[in-house]
């Protein structure tokens, strides 16, 4: 990210990555197993961008479900781990060591949808608008942003971030320039410390 953000590489070097659940995000798995991805037009075979993919647990899972995944992370150690996880599970996918907010026109319109979890809340609030702009640029017209938004409660947020508190009104202000809210629904099987503080939002690119 930018110099105003945390030193993510240091977090990975020290092993201090509390946002990493060490496996597939339970609400994502619950949604997929219930047919909730395909039912919302996110069908296997479609191209998916995963910003801030970290060690790639969700990336690997989506690849195994038949999605054409591309993960982005700016920490080399995380990128290497994500690539190893894909290879270990014989899942096809691409992981790029790139600053998601710095992506250029070379990937414009390449993806059918994007999946976001614990990336938006890690951004200093003044960068949220740039996230919306870049994500919209990567998606084809009519494409979707599927976001498991966290933390929606002050108790789950850090006083000075990250994670920064995310309010629904903040989402509307930030994303409304590029997206229309298509659906909002409860997250099932959340990790205990995140229960009640996260919710699914499906946004469609205009």
SULWOGI-V873349 format. One line per field, one symbol per residue. ss: DSSP state (~ for helix, > for strand, _ for the rest). burial: I if it has 16 or more other ideal C-beta (glycine too) atoms within 10 Angstrom, else O. Layout:
# SULWOGI-V873349
ss = ???
burial = ???
This chain:
# SULWOGI-V873349
ss = _______~~~~~~~___________~~~~~~~~__~~~~_______>>>>>_____~~~~~~~~___>>>>>>__~~~~~~~~~~~~~____>>>>>__~~~__~~~___>>>>>>>__~~~__~~~~~~~~~~~~~~>>>>>>>>>>>>___~~~___________~~~~~~~~___>>>>>>>>_____~~~___>>>>>>>>_
burial = IOOOOOOIOOIIOOOOOOIIIOOIIIIIIOIIOOOIIOOIOIOOOIIIIIIIIIIIIIIIIIIIIOIIIIIIIIIOOIIOIIIOIIOOOOIOIOIIIIOIIOIOOOIOOOIIIIIIIIIIIIIOOOIIOOIIOIIIIIIOOOIIIIIIIIIIOOOIIOOOIIIIIIOOOOIOOIIOOIIOOOOOOOIOOIOOOIOOIIIIIIIIIO
